[in-house]
Amino acid sequence: MAFLQSRGIKFLNTGIAVFIPILLGVSLLTQQDVLGQVAYTSFRGEAEKPSTLTLYKENESLEVVTRFLEAVKEKNHAKAAPLLDSLIEWHQPGDNRYSGVKKNANEVFVMFKGFIETSANSLQLSDVKTIAVNGNSVACLLHWNAVTPHGARLDVDNIDVYTVAGGKITRCIVYSTDLEQENKFWWK
């Protein structure tokens, strides 16, 4: 760069002095990550590939979350429980009796038990619409249904974002597409 600066005065009249720094700046941009996925090809035409470790984490994370969701769909506590870390942090949205942060697996299962009791055992994970993985983070678009004996209905999509470490779910953040409906159904 010092060489170009020392010679830059000669090129000032031709406009090349402006072009060269831009070309050098662009050549320094060799990588851009978009949502955790490689989005560039180097100037030599070699595509950057995710590391084997990243692929392993993604595969493991996908497998753990998929097994967990299958167990939830089957309402199989024995299959779901070992997939949650004992110190899981679970963020349940809304302003109802089940909202807030659960700080361990026991609190999460107390919440699930409450869901089952409040819904008269009708709560059902009826569809896993989408699963997307980024490292050890897994985002899922889920559909839930329930009907109480009193006629209250729940028909809502949630987006759950799970974090997996050591073969267990260590964190879950739930986003509801209709908090008003969930708050009414789960009430305080």
C-alpha positions in Angstrom: 0.0 0.0 0.0 2.9 2.3 0.8 4.3 1.6 -2.7 1.0 2.6 -4.2 0.8 5.7 -2.1 4.3 6.7 -3.2 3.3 6.2 -6.8 -0.2 7.4 -6.5 0.6 11.0 -7.3 1.6 10.0 -10.8 -1.8 8.2 -11.4 -3.9 11.0 -10.0 -4.4 12.6 -13.3 -5.5 9.3 -14.9 -8.1 8.2 -12.3 -6.3 5.0 -11.6 -5.3 6.3 -8.1 -9.0 6.0 -7.2 -9.5 2.6 -8.8 -6.5 0.8 -7.2 -7.6 1.2 -3.6 -11.1 0.1 -4.4 -9.8 -3.0 -6.2 -7.5 -3.8 -3.2 -10.4 -3.3 -0.8 -12.6 -5.6 -2.7 -9.9 -8.2 -2.9 -9.5 -8.2 0.9 -13.2 -9.2 1.2 -12.8 -13.0 0.9 -15.6 -14.2 3.1 -19.1 -13.2 4.1 -21.3 -15.4 6.4 -25.0 -15.1 6.0 -27.1 -16.7 8.7 -24.2 -19.0 9.5 -23.9 -20.4 6.0 -21.0 -19.9 3.7 -22.0 -17.4 1.0 -18.9 -16.8 -1.0 -16.3 -18.2 -3.4 -12.7 -17.2 -3.1 -11.0 -15.4 -6.0 -9.3 -18.6 -6.9 -12.8 -20.2 -7.4 -12.5 -22.5 -4.4 -15.8 -22.7 -2.5 -15.4 -22.5 1.3 -16.8 -25.7 2.9 -18.1 -26.1 6.4 -15.8 -27.9 8.7 -16.4 -31.6 9.6 -16.9 -30.5 13.2 -19.6 -28.0 12.2 -21.4 -30.7 10.1 -21.1 -33.2 13.0 -22.7 -30.6 15.4 -25.5 -29.9 13.0 -26.2 -33.6 12.4 -26.2 -34.3 16.2 -28.3 -31.2 16.9 -30.9 -32.2 14.2 -31.0 -35.8 15.5 -31.5 -34.8 19.1 -34.3 -32.3 18.4 -36.0 -34.6 15.9 -36.0 -37.4 18.5 -37.4 -35.0 21.1 -40.2 -33.8 18.9 -41.1 -37.3 17.9 -41.4 -38.2 21.6 -43.5 -35.1 22.3 -45.7 -36.0 19.4 -46.2 -39.5 20.8 -46.6 -38.0 24.3 -43.8 -40.3 25.4 -42.2 -38.9 28.6 -39.7 -41.7 28.8 -38.3 -41.0 25.4 -38.3 -37.2 25.8 -36.8 -36.9 29.3 -33.3 -38.1 28.5 -33.0 -35.6 25.7 -33.3 -32.6 28.0 -30.3 -31.5 30.0 -31.0 -31.4 33.7 -30.2 -27.7 33.8 -32.1 -26.8 30.6 -33.3 -23.2 30.3 -36.7 -23.1 28.8 -38.3 -19.7 27.8 -42.1 -20.0 27.5 -43.8 -16.8 26.1 -46.9 -15.0 27.1 -48.7 -13.9 30.2 -50.3 -17.1 31.5 -49.8 -19.6 34.2 -47.1 -21.4 32.2 -45.2 -18.4 30.9 -41.7 -17.5 32.0 -38.2 -19.1 32.2 -37.9 -22.7 33.5 -34.5 -23.4 34.9 -34.2 -27.1 34.9 -35.8 -30.3 33.4 -38.1 -30.8 36.4 -39.7 -27.4 35.9 -40.1 -28.1 32.2 -41.9 -31.4 32.9 -44.1 -29.7 35.5 -45.1 -27.2 32.8 -45.7 -30.1 30.3 -47.8 -31.9 32.9 -49.8 -28.7 33.4 -50.4 -28.4 29.7 -51.8 -31.9 29.6 -54.0 -31.4 32.6 -55.3 -28.0 31.5 -56.1 -29.3 28.0 -57.8 -32.5 29.4 -55.0 -34.5 27.7 -56.0 -33.1 24.3 -52.8 -31.1 23.6 -51.2 -32.4 20.5 -48.1 -31.5 18.5 -50.0 -32.0 15.2 -47.3 -30.9 12.7 -43.6 -30.3 12.5 -43.7 -28.0 9.5 -40.0 -26.9 9.2 -36.7 -27.7 10.9 -33.6 -25.6 10.2 -30.2 -26.1 11.6 -27.3 -23.7 12.2 -24.5 -25.3 14.1 -25.9 -26.5 17.4 -29.0 -24.3 17.1 -32.2 -25.8 15.7 -35.3 -23.8 14.8 -38.6 -25.5 14.3 -42.0 -24.4 13.1 -44.6 -26.4 15.0 -48.4 -26.6 15.0 -50.3 -27.3 18.2 -54.0 -28.2 18.8 -56.1 -28.7 21.9 -59.7 -28.6 23.0 -60.9 -28.6 26.6 -64.1 -30.1 27.8 -65.4 -26.6 28.3 -64.9 -25.9 24.5 -61.8 -23.7 24.7 -59.7 -24.3 21.6 -56.0 -23.9 20.8 -54.9 -23.9 17.2 -51.5 -22.2 16.9 -48.1 -22.2 15.3 -45.0 -21.9 17.5 -41.4 -21.4 16.5 -39.1 -23.2 18.9 -35.3 -22.6 18.9 -33.4 -25.3 20.6 -29.7 -25.3 21.6 -28.0 -28.7 21.8 -24.8 -29.5 23.6 -23.4 -32.9 24.6 -26.3 -34.7 23.0 -28.9 -32.9 25.0 -31.2 -29.9 24.6 -29.7 -27.2 26.9 -32.0 -24.3 26.0 -35.3 -23.7 24.3 -36.9 -20.4 23.3 -40.5 -20.6 22.2 -42.1 -18.0 20.0 -45.9 -18.0 19.6 -47.6 -16.7 16.5 -50.7 -15.9 18.6 -50.0 -15.0 22.2 -53.5 -13.7 22.8 -54.9 -17.1 21.9 -52.4 -19.0 24.1 -52.9 -16.6 27.0 -56.7 -17.2 26.8 -56.3 -21.0 26.5 -53.7 -21.4 29.3 -55.1 -18.5 31.5 -53.6 -17.5 34.8 
